Amino acid sequence: MNDSDSERRKRMTTVNLRYVLKNWMAESTVRKAERNDFSEVHLLQHVLHPFQRHSAAEKASYSSPTPSWAKDLRVSCSS
């Protein structure tokens, strides 16, 4: 297509997810919930609307690369 960068970027934001639940997010949420802190559960419920930008999710680095502490984290459905 012969569209501009801004047009292409706008089109991409309508189809590419901003936030995807990753292992490190789930692990962090579970660790807090085990201490009866459900704040991150509520945050995830609020922000996992994939095409919207959320300041709380940005602050939690949910759209950033995996943090170094979680590089080797493996979570399975039976964990």
N, C-alpha and C positions, 0 to 999 in steps of 0.2 A: 504494500500500500504506500501511497505517497502522502501520508499524514505527518504532521510535525511531531517532535518529541513530546510536547505537552498533550497533544491529542492522543498519542499512543499511550502515554502514562495514564491519562484519564481512563482510557479503554481498559488498560491492564488492571486498574484498581477496582473495576467492576467484576472481574473474573478471578483474580488472584487473591487467595486468602491472606489477610494480614496476621491473624493469630491462629496457630494450629497447636492443639494440645500436644505437648512434648513430654517425654519421660521425666525430665527434670522438674517440670511444672507439677506433674502429678505427684512426684516424690515429695516435693516441698509442701504441697497441699496435704498429703497424708501425714507427714511429720507434724505439721501444725495441728491437724485434726486429732491426732493421737494425744495431744496435750490440751484438748478441748478448745482449741482456737480454730474456729470455723471461718475466719475472715477471708482466707484464700479460697475456700470453697465458694463463698458468696461472690468473691471477685471473679472467679472463673465463670460462674453462672451468669454474671453480668457482662463480661467482655467477650465471651465466645460467640459473638455475632460477627462473623469473619470479615465483613467488608467495612466495618465502622472502626474509626480510630477512637481509642479510649485513653484518657490521660492516665488512669490508674494502671492500665496494662502497659503503657509506655514506661511508666515509672518502675514497674516490676520487671522490665526488660523482656517482656513476652515476645516482642518482634525482633529481638536481637539474637545473635548466634548463641549456642549453648554455652553456659558458663563453665569455666575450667573445672569446678568441683564436680560437675555432672558429666564430664566427657566419657567416663567409663561406666556410667550408670546403665543398668539393664533391668527393666521392669517388664514382667509378663502378666498375662491375665490372671494367673494363679498366685501372684505375689501377695 
